Amino acid sequence: MRTIKLGVSTLEVPVIAIGCMRLGSLDKPQAERFIQAALEEGANFFEHADIYGKGKCEEVFAEAIQMSPGVRDKIILQSKCGIRPGMFDFSKEHILNSVDGILRRLRTDYLDVLLLHRPDTLVEPEEVAEAFDLLESSGKVRHFGVSNQNPMQIQLLKKFVKQPIVANQLQLSITNANMISQGFNVNMDNHSAVNRDGSVLDFCRLHDITIQPWSPFQYGFFEGVFLDNEKFPELNSKINEVAAKYEVSNTTIAIAWLLRHPANMQPVIGTMNIERMQDCCKAADIRLTREEWYAIFRSAGNILP
C-alpha cells in the first residue's frame, strides 16, 4: 500500500483508512476475516470514534484483532471524541474521560491519532489545550486532529493548542465536492460560487493538514451511494468507462478520483465487505489522467465556468 505522511508528523500512513463505524454489525469470525484481509492489503490504519456503536465497534475490533503489544506495533489507530447525545462537548473533562474509555475498549495504552469529532460552538480552546498536553505527556495520544472544521475554527484552536493539527476529516465525494467546485467559481454569480467552508481545501494544503474524506461514495447527507444509482446515469457511465480502461471496478475509480488530487488525501472507507475493501485499496496504485479526473467531475453535474 502506498503511504503518505500524516500532516506535518513523521507518521507514515497508508493512503486508505479503514473506517470501523459498521464493525459492530459483524460477528467475531466475520470481523476477524475482514481485519485480516485489510492487513493483507497493507491497510493497517483503522479509524474509530467513541460513538460508533456506543463503543461496541472498538470492543469488537480489539477482540477480533486479538490485541496485544505485538499486534499493536503493526497497526495505526485513530479515534474521535466530542459527540454526546444531543450536543457536542470539547471540555477538558469530557476529552480526557473519552480517551480513557477508548483506550480501555481498544485494549491499548495509546492512540496514534485523536480527532475532535465535529465543532463544539461552546469550546473553550484553553481547556482543549490542557487536555491535549495531558494526553501527550502521559503518552496516551501521539498526534491530534479535527473533523468537519473550517479554517477559522482550526485557527482558533491553534492559538492555544501547541500540538500540530495533522488531519481534518471532511465529507467529500465526486457528488459532494463543494470544497472543490467553489474554487472553480471565484467571483462568479452562481450557486457553486458560494464559499461554504472558508476555502478549507486550500487552507489544509497551505498548513500541511491531511484531509480525510469521509463517505466517499455517498451523495447528499447519507442519502445513498452514487455508484450504480439510476439517479446518476452520466456519472456512472463515465466511471464505468474509465474502470474498463484500467480493468478495475467502479469502486476503485471513485477512490482513485479522490487520490488523484494533489492535496494527498486519505479517504476513509466504511465498507465491511472484503471484496469492496480490496477494490478500494487497488486505487492506491492508479493515477487518473487530468482528462479523466475532469471528465468524471463534469459527469456528476459539476459545471466549469
C-alpha positions as CSV (number, residue, x, y, z in Angstrom):
1,M,0.0,0.0,0.0
2,R,1.3,3.4,-0.9
3,T,1.8,5.7,2.1
4,I,1.9,9.4,2.9
5,K,3.0,11.5,5.8
6,L,0.0,12.4,8.0
7,G,0.1,16.2,8.1
8,V,3.4,17.6,9.4
9,S,4.0,14.5,11.5
10,T,6.6,11.8,10.8
11,L,3.8,9.2,10.9
12,E,3.7,7.2,7.6
13,V,0.1,6.1,6.9
14,P,-1.5,4.1,4.1
15,V,-3.5,6.3,1.7
16,I,-6.6,4.3,2.5
17,A,-8.0,4.4,6.1
18,I,-10.3,1.6,7.2
19,G,-13.3,3.1,8.9
20,C,-14.8,1.0,11.6
21,M,-18.2,2.6,12.1
22,R,-20.0,-0.6,11.0
23,L,-17.7,-3.1,12.6
24,G,-20.2,-3.7,15.4
25,S,-22.5,-5.3,12.9
26,L,-20.2,-8.3,12.3
27,D,-19.8,-11.3,14.5
28,K,-16.3,-12.2,15.7
29,P,-15.3,-14.6,12.8
30,Q,-16.5,-12.0,10.3
31,A,-14.7,-9.2,12.0
32,E,-11.5,-11.3,12.2
33,R,-11.6,-12.2,8.5
34,F,-12.3,-8.5,7.5
35,I,-9.4,-7.1,9.6
36,Q,-7.0,-9.8,8.4
37,A,-7.9,-9.1,4.8
38,A,-7.3,-5.4,5.3
39,L,-3.9,-6.1,6.9
40,E,-3.0,-8.3,3.9
41,E,-3.7,-5.3,1.7
42,G,-1.4,-3.1,3.7
43,A,-4.3,-1.1,5.1
44,N,-3.2,-1.0,8.7
45,F,-4.8,2.4,9.6
46,F,-8.0,1.8,11.5
47,E,-10.4,4.7,12.2
48,H,-12.8,4.7,15.1
49,A,-15.0,7.0,17.2
50,D,-16.3,6.6,20.7
51,I,-19.9,6.9,19.5
52,Y,-19.6,4.1,16.9
53,G,-22.0,1.5,18.3
54,K,-21.8,3.4,21.6
55,G,-18.3,1.9,22.0
56,K,-19.1,-1.6,20.7
57,C,-17.1,-1.1,17.5
58,E,-13.9,-0.5,19.4
59,E,-14.5,-3.5,21.6
60,V,-15.3,-5.8,18.6
61,F,-12.1,-4.5,16.9
62,A,-9.9,-5.3,19.9
63,E,-11.4,-8.7,20.3
64,A,-11.2,-9.6,16.6
65,I,-7.6,-8.5,16.1
66,Q,-6.6,-10.2,19.4
67,M,-4.9,-7.0,20.6
68,S,-1.5,-7.5,22.2
69,P,1.7,-5.4,22.3
70,G,3.0,-7.3,19.3
71,V,-0.2,-6.7,17.3
72,R,-0.4,-3.1,18.4
73,D,3.1,-2.3,17.0
74,K,1.9,-3.3,13.5
75,I,-1.2,-1.1,13.3
76,I,-2.2,2.6,13.4
77,L,-5.2,3.5,15.5
78,Q,-7.2,6.7,15.2
79,S,-10.3,7.5,17.2
80,K,-12.6,10.5,17.7
81,C,-14.4,12.1,20.6
82,G,-16.6,15.1,21.3
83,I,-20.1,14.0,20.4
84,R,-22.6,13.4,23.1
85,P,-26.4,12.7,22.8
86,G,-27.9,16.0,21.6
87,M,-24.8,18.0,22.0
88,F,-21.0,18.4,21.3
89,D,-18.5,18.6,24.2
90,F,-14.9,19.6,23.9
91,S,-14.5,20.2,27.6
92,K,-11.2,19.0,29.2
93,E,-13.1,16.6,31.4
94,H,-15.0,15.0,28.5
95,I,-12.0,14.7,26.3
96,L,-9.9,13.0,29.0
97,N,-12.7,10.7,30.1
98,S,-13.5,9.8,26.5
99,V,-9.9,8.9,25.7
100,D,-9.6,6.7,28.7
101,G,-12.8,4.8,27.6
102,I,-11.4,4.5,24.0
103,L,-8.1,3.1,25.2
104,R,-9.9,0.6,27.5
105,R,-12.2,-0.6,24.8
106,L,-9.3,-0.9,22.3
107,R,-7.1,-2.6,24.9
108,T,-4.2,-0.3,24.1
109,D,-2.1,2.2,26.0
110,Y,-2.1,4.9,23.3
111,L,-3.8,6.2,20.2
112,D,-1.7,7.2,17.2
113,V,-4.2,9.9,16.4
114,L,-7.1,11.6,18.2
115,L,-9.6,13.8,16.4
116,L,-12.1,16.2,17.8
117,H,-15.4,15.0,16.3
118,R,-17.3,17.9,14.7
119,P,-17.1,21.5,16.1
120,D,-18.3,22.5,19.5
121,T,-19.5,26.1,19.5
122,L,-19.1,26.2,23.3
123,V,-15.5,25.1,23.0
124,E,-13.0,26.8,25.3
125,P,-9.8,26.2,23.5
126,E,-7.7,26.7,26.6
127,E,-9.4,23.5,28.0
128,V,-8.7,21.6,24.8
129,A,-5.0,22.7,25.1
130,E,-4.8,21.5,28.7
131,A,-6.4,18.1,27.7
132,F,-4.0,17.7,24.7
133,D,-1.0,18.5,26.9
134,L,-2.0,15.9,29.4
135,L,-2.7,13.3,26.8
136,E,0.6,13.9,25.0
137,S,2.7,14.0,28.2
138,S,1.1,10.8,29.5
139,G,1.7,9.0,26.2
140,K,-1.9,8.3,25.7
141,V,-2.1,10.2,22.4
142,R,0.7,10.9,19.9
143,H,-1.0,13.1,17.3
144,F,-4.1,15.3,17.2
145,G,-6.6,16.5,14.6
146,V,-10.1,17.6,14.0
147,S,-13.1,16.7,11.9
148,N,-15.6,18.9,9.9
149,Q,-13.9,22.1,11.0
150,N,-13.4,25.2,8.8
151,P,-10.2,27.3,8.7
152,M,-11.2,29.8,11.3
153,Q,-12.2,27.1,13.8
154,I,-8.9,25.5,13.3
155,Q,-7.1,28.8,13.7
156,L,-8.9,29.5,17.0
157,L,-7.8,26.1,18.2
158,K,-4.2,26.6,17.1
159,K,-4.0,29.8,19.0
160,F,-4.0,27.8,22.2
161,V,-3.0,24.3,21.3
162,K,0.7,23.7,20.8
163,Q,0.4,20.3,19.1
164,P,0.2,20.4,15.3
165,I,-3.3,19.7,13.8
166,V,-2.3,16.8,11.5
167,A,-5.7,15.9,10.0
168,N,-9.2,17.3,9.2
169,Q,-11.9,14.8,8.4
170,L,-14.3,16.2,5.9
171,Q,-17.2,14.9,3.8
172,L,-16.1,14.7,0.2
173,S,-17.0,12.6,-2.8
174,I,-17.5,13.1,-6.5
175,T,-21.1,14.2,-5.9
176,N,-20.3,16.1,-2.6
177,A,-17.4,18.2,-3.9
178,N,-18.3,21.7,-2.9
179,M,-14.9,22.3,-1.5
180,I,-13.5,21.7,-5.0
181,S,-16.3,23.3,-7.1
182,Q,-16.3,26.6,-5.3
183,G,-12.7,27.0,-6.1
184,F,-13.5,27.0,-9.8
185,N,-16.2,29.7,-9.4
186,V,-14.4,32.5,-7.7
187,N,-16.1,35.9,-8.3
188,M,-18.9,34.2,-10.2
189,D,-22.6,34.9,-9.7
190,N,-23.8,31.3,-9.4
191,H,-24.7,28.6,-6.9
192,S,-21.3,27.0,-7.0
193,A,-19.5,30.2,-6.2
194,V,-20.9,30.2,-2.6
195,N,-17.9,29.6,-0.2
196,R,-19.5,27.4,2.4
197,D,-16.3,26.2,4.1
198,G,-13.9,29.1,4.2
199,S,-11.7,27.5,1.4
200,V,-10.9,24.6,3.7
201,L,-9.2,22.7,0.9
202,D,-6.7,25.4,0.2
203,F,-6.2,26.1,3.9
204,C,-5.4,22.4,4.7
205,R,-2.9,22.4,1.8
206,L,-1.3,25.6,3.0
207,H,-0.9,24.3,6.5
208,D,0.0,20.6,5.7
209,I,-3.2,19.2,7.3
210,T,-4.2,15.9,5.7
211,I,-7.8,15.8,4.6
212,Q,-9.5,12.5,5.3
213,P,-12.6,12.3,3.1
214,W,-15.5,10.5,4.7
215,S,-18.5,9.0,2.9
216,P,-16.5,8.8,-0.4
217,F,-19.4,7.0,-2.1
218,Q,-22.3,9.0,-0.7
219,Y,-24.4,11.7,-2.3
220,G,-26.2,14.2,-0.1
221,F,-26.1,13.6,3.6
222,F,-26.3,9.8,3.8
223,E,-29.0,9.7,1.1
224,G,-27.3,6.7,-0.6
225,V,-24.4,5.8,-2.8
226,F,-24.0,7.2,-6.3
227,L,-22.4,4.1,-7.8
228,D,-24.8,2.0,-9.9
229,N,-27.5,4.5,-9.0
230,E,-30.0,5.4,-11.7
231,K,-30.1,9.0,-10.4
232,F,-26.6,9.4,-11.8
233,P,-26.6,7.8,-15.3
234,E,-23.9,10.1,-16.9
235,L,-21.6,9.8,-13.9
236,N,-21.8,6.0,-13.8
237,S,-21.3,5.8,-17.5
238,K,-18.1,7.8,-17.3
239,I,-16.8,5.9,-14.2
240,N,-17.5,2.6,-15.8
241,E,-15.7,3.7,-19.0
242,V,-12.6,4.6,-17.0
243,A,-12.9,1.5,-14.9
244,A,-12.9,-0.6,-18.1
245,K,-9.7,1.1,-19.3
246,Y,-7.8,0.3,-16.0
247,E,-9.5,-3.2,-15.7
248,V,-10.8,-2.4,-12.2
249,S,-14.2,-1.9,-10.6
250,N,-16.2,1.4,-10.4
251,T,-15.4,1.4,-6.7
252,T,-11.7,1.6,-7.4
253,I,-12.2,4.6,-9.7
254,A,-14.3,6.5,-7.3
255,I,-11.5,6.3,-4.7
256,A,-8.8,6.9,-7.3
257,W,-10.6,10.2,-8.2
258,L,-10.0,11.4,-4.7
259,L,-6.4,10.2,-4.6
260,R,-5.6,12.0,-7.8
261,H,-6.0,15.4,-6.1
262,P,-2.5,16.8,-5.2
263,A,-3.7,17.5,-1.6
264,N,-2.6,14.0,-0.7
265,M,-5.8,13.0,0.9
266,Q,-6.5,9.8,2.9
267,P,-10.1,8.6,2.2
268,V,-11.9,6.8,5.0
269,I,-13.8,3.8,3.6
270,G,-16.6,2.3,5.7
271,T,-17.4,-0.9,3.9
272,M,-17.3,-4.2,5.8
273,N,-17.4,-6.2,2.5
274,I,-13.9,-7.7,1.9
275,E,-14.1,-7.6,-1.9
276,R,-15.2,-4.0,-1.9
277,M,-12.5,-3.1,0.6
278,Q,-9.9,-4.7,-1.7
279,D,-11.3,-2.7,-4.6
280,C,-10.8,0.5,-2.6
281,C,-7.2,-0.5,-1.9
282,K,-6.5,-1.0,-5.6
283,A,-7.0,2.7,-6.1
284,A,-3.7,3.4,-4.4
285,D,-1.9,2.1,-7.5
286,I,-3.9,4.1,-10.0
287,R,-3.3,7.6,-11.1
288,L,-6.0,9.1,-13.3
289,T,-5.1,11.4,-16.0
290,R,-6.1,15.1,-15.8
291,E,-8.6,14.5,-18.6
292,E,-10.2,11.5,-16.8
293,W,-10.4,13.4,-13.5
294,Y,-12.2,16.4,-15.1
295,A,-14.4,14.2,-17.2
296,I,-15.7,12.4,-14.0
297,F,-16.1,15.7,-12.2
298,R,-18.2,17.2,-15.0
299,S,-20.3,14.0,-15.4
300,A,-21.5,14.4,-11.8
301,G,-23.2,17.6,-12.9
302,N,-20.4,20.0,-11.9
303,I,-20.1,22.8,-14.4
304,L,-16.8,24.5,-15.2
305,P,-17.2,28.3,-15.7
